[in-house]
């Protein structure tokens, strides 16, 4: 079936989740963070994701902004950082994460070719609105879909159902793009054609489904359609 709709995960896929810690570490007076920020960023992201999975399994949903704060608190404690102003600064920077440089052109190309484009994210509507506005990509998106509308995190099928509900399309007509191997696997198992954006060159996850395409960045997404 012809691809008519391209759907993107947000955090880690369109937006660089390491950007907040990297930017804070470069600011004056943050010499201690400068040595720690790569590990802090990794721990923050890992705990953020782990908390979404555990809350989904336990049916104890809270929004993504809460798990983002909880993940940061764990990461800062692990790094020995007891610094409320730094915590506040990191969270502020997370609200306006940088988009990867290829994102605007890639999305514009898809729109020029007549495809529908959307974000499907664990993020809250407000988080996504702020990030999209900051990146200047709103004009290239037909929809921004948040899991808050269904009250459970990815990879629950209720989340992937949102695409068909919004666009009236079959799963086979959707190209789903994520930097998270587990998300790409979940979407592939659901029936989407999937792309795993594997910027770090990691092994493929040993799960029940695998992505159909693996790319190093987003620049060649239009070539797949």
Secondary structure, 3 states (H helix, E strand, C coil): CCCCEEEECCECCCECCCHHHHHHHCCCCCHHHHHHHHHHHHHHHHHHHHHHHHHHHHCCCCCHHHHHHHHHHHHHHHCCCCCHHHHHHHHHHHHCCCECCCHHHHHHHHHHCCCEEEEEECCCHHHHHHHHHHHCCHHHCCEEEEHHHCCCCCCCHHHHHHHHHHHCCCHHHEEEEECCHHHHHHHHHHCCEEEEECCCCCCCCCCCCCCCEEECCCCCHHHHC
